[in-house]
Amino acid sequence: MILPRFVQSPLLRSVPGIYHAFLGIDPLPGRGDAARLRTVFCVPPSRIGTLRQVHSATVLEWDEADAIRGSGGRREGDVLWTAHSGTGVGVRTADCVPVLIADPEVPSCAAIHAGWRGFAAGILQETVHRLGVRFGSAAARRFVAVAGPSARGCCYEIGEEVADLLRPLPGGGRFLARGKMAGKWTADLAFLALEGLAAYGVPRKNLAAAGPCTVCSHSFHSYRREKSLTGRQLSFIYMIDSSP
């Protein structure tokens, strides 16, 4: 039996016109993202955009050149958004947290790739700011956002230097804990992301986490577990084409 190995959130599934999934390890070895999108989800890969992720706070709008072609995107950045019906955006992760956002009223959607470097660079605040500039200062109050499978507090160990960068951020006091060894801490990336979005105006009722810790679960790629052999799993959000 071939298991599907993907996660969906009831919260995002409740948004009309939005389709999404947090993909785990592909149960069919050798199949690329494009083929999986097409055959499993009936989503055209040519309409899903990704970026060349660089652990930045760069937020970009979807462009035809970003379409999935079996490798990383051509442009550098870590947040991609779209307001075009029949298009979608995605990020690839292996312990970093993928965050998918939908605005039911515009409509629009965004995908965020956030690791500790992105958090420290202000990626969440920059995303809310940039989307607010585009869609109005009240946009954040409409957002529905889900943080997907990522390294969680049970397994994500960091050093004192990284903990010092995360501690001042929203949720830093709650989702950082002392590790088992001196000078070590653990961090829960999913809940740090959700706390950040809440601090920047997204209602808590519109926030959720979905999926397991990637380090614990062998259904998902994990850099901490697999090291240099790690693959990357795609998380995507797609605006269903409503044209006649």
Stockholm file with secondary structure:
# STOCKHOLM 1.0

chainA/1-244         MILPRFVQSPLLRSVPGIYHAFLGIDPLPGRGDAARLRTVFCVPPSRIGTLRQVHSATVLEWDEADAIRGSGGRREGDVLWTAHSGTGVGVRTADCVPVLIADPEVPSCAAIHAGWRGFAAGILQETVHRLGVRFGSAAARRFVAVAGPSARGCCYEIGEEVADLLRPLPGGGRFLARGKMAGKWTADLAFLALEGLAAYGVPRKNLAAAGPCTVCSHSFHSYRREKSLTGRQLSFIYMIDSSP
#=GR chainA/1-244 SS CCCCCEECCHHHHTSTTEEEEEECSCSSTTCCHHHHHHHHSCCCGGGEECCBCCSSCCEEECCGGGBCSSSCCSSBCSEEEECSTTCEEEEEESSSEEEEEEETTTTEEEEEEECHHHHHHTHHHHHHHHHHHHHCTTGGGGCEEEECSBCCTTTCEEEHHHHHHHTTSTTTTTSEEECSSTTEEEECHHHHHHHHHHHTTCCGGGEEECSCBTTTCTTSCCHHHHGGGCCCEEEEEEECCCCC
#=GC SS_cons         CCCCCEECCHHHHTSTTEEEEEECSCSSTTCCHHHHHHHHSCCCGGGEECCBCCSSCCEEECCGGGBCSSSCCSSBCSEEEECSTTCEEEEEESSSEEEEEEETTTTEEEEEEECHHHHHHTHHHHHHHHHHHHHCTTGGGGCEEEECSBCCTTTCEEEHHHHHHHTTSTTTTTSEEECSSTTEEEECHHHHHHHHHHHTTCCGGGEEECSCBTTTCTTSCCHHHHGGGCCCEEEEEEECCCCC
//
